[in-house]
Amino acid sequence: MKVLLVNPPRFKGMPVCRITRCENIIQESVFTPFDVLIIGSLLKLSGHEVYFVDANAEDLSYMDVEKKIVSFKPDVTVFHVSQECFMHDLQTGVIAKKHGSKTIAINWTFKTMAKEVYEDISDVVDCFAVNHNYIIGIVEKLSDLPSIMNYEPKMDFGSLPFPDWSLIKDFNLYYTRVKSIKPYCVTASSWGCPMGCLFCNYRKTDLSFRNPKRVAEEIFVLSKGYGVKYIHFYDATFNFSKSRVYDVCDEIERQDLEVKWFINARTDNWDLDLAKRCKEVGLDGVSFGIESFSQDILNLIDKKVTVEKNIQSILDTKKAGIKTNLSLMIGFPGETEEHYDELIRCLKLTKPNGFFISPYGMCALPNTHWFEKERQEGKDFGDWRDLHKWGNWHSFCSFSTLELQRTRKRIYREVVFSFPYLFSNLKWLLLNPSDFKMGIQFLLHSIYKHFKGWRYYR
């Protein structure tokens, strides 16, 4: 069977991240769609002919995509659809169906609304894959596609092959935040997240890992075989097990690999010794999901961590010489101005290299706690096609969305442009000259974004 894998074109010129738990527009980044490339590996192992079109990375138009479809003549076309530009991405299915191909659309976000959505897209989508383990589900059901793939086949991520990196045209097409970070690659060493954070639609999903030796082997393949210099492990949490992280470091050292790598992490299962060990073998940056610097909010969202541990882990990471980025949220039920004042205070105290603030109302997606609670209570969130607009007018706290946007901008202004924060990051650049170009680009980018307006779709 001939299978076409498509990463749809950009939306209004803006790149889109189409990887399960982050199906959203990201103006500053172009990610390798590692999940689709694992599907590619599995399909090839099953004897299928596979062709991959990354219209997002190559900035191709739908006219270009159609030419690829006409040339390859696929039996099945597989593509992601993001909730932020769903109808735009769905055009991939329209074109594929026009030329006689069956279609599989992937979208984890709409899991709890799958029937409602499928009724409106069934003319161009043969199979709507909303299950967490679609990577193996699609391959298993390719010859007998269900209209909605919502069952959960048990998946051992560690047993799966690496993404078929040979399908990537040029790793220089991928980057994050600043384009000097390339050749760049996004992959994963684990799949799923057992935590129950109430703001997240990826919570309580089956977790499985690649073993440390295999993680190092993929780094070897990417760095030695494809010249990748920066690898971002997009695991929901890379450090669920401290011992496993130590083992990964040992394997990287054993194979004498020289590459910079980045991880997403929780502050628990993290300390200065582990940070130093990771730094020794190339860890260049950690993105911590902090969410809030107020304990009552951390308890409310069931984060299962303390403010003190958050602060200590950030400081330990910086002490180890590793760049820190924080993911924060505002707009949870019960928040007051005092919560935001405390957020500003802690940001000035910890002085991370970067941070990003998401208003919760703009992240409230199907399968998250408060969204589903209000929907079950009869709240009308409008047409599913306008999901990306819901956060523009709905707030889950006492502040309006306009007030939250103003608060968000105030926090950026009071922290990023404060002398202690600027001095801290300038000192970092002087102590780490290899980061100088990237740091200046990031600062200029932040200033530009601030004055232009911190746009956020999700």
Number of C-alpha atoms within 10 A of each C-alpha: 15 16 24 24 22 24 25 29 26 25 17 8 12 16 22 28 24 28 21 22 19 17 21 21 22 20 17 14 18 26 24 27 23 20 19 24 23 20 25 28 20 22 21 15 11 12 10 15 15 20 17 21 22 21 18 26 26 16 17 16 14 18 10 13 21 17 12 17 23 14 9 14 17 24 17 21 27 26 23 27 30 28 26 20 21 19 15 17 24 19 16 28 27 17 21 25 19 14 15 14 23 21 27 27 24 25 25 28 24 24 20 16 13 19 13 11 16 18 11 11 17 14 11 22 25 22 24 28 30 23 23 26 24 25 22 21 21 23 16 15 13 17 10 9 19 15 16 20 23 19 13 15 14 12 18 16 22 17 12 16 17 25 22 18 20 12 16 17 13 16 20 16 20 20 22 19 16 16 18 13 16 18 20 27 28 21 21 23 22 22 22 20 18 15 18 18 20 18 24 18 23 23 18 13 16 18 16 18 20 20 16 19 17 18 22 24 16 18 24 20 14 21 21 14 12 15 17 21 19 25 24 22 19 22 21 24 24 22 20 19 12 15 12 16 20 17 16 20 23 18 19 24 15 11 13 12 17 16 20 19 22 21 21 20 21 22 23 17 14 22 18 17 12 20 22 18 16 22 19 15 20 19 23 20 22 23 21 21 19 23 22 26 24 18 15 15 18 18 13 15 18 14 20 13 15 19 16 12 15 21 17 18 22 26 19 18 24 22 13 18 19 21 20 22 20 22 16 18 21 23 25 21 16 13 17 14 10 10 18 20 13 14 21 17 16 18 22 18 14 18 23 22 21 17 17 12 19 19 22 25 26 22 20 25 24 21 21 20 18 19 21 16 13 13 13 10 9 9 11 9 16 10 10 16 14 15 22 21 17 20 22 17 12 17 22 21 17 14 19 16 21 13 13 20 22 11 18 20 16 14 19 19 14 15 20 24 13 12 12 14 20 16 13 15 20 16 11 18 17 11 12 12 11 10 14 15 12 16 19 15 15 17 15 11 14 17 14 12 12 15 10 9 11 15 11 18 19 24
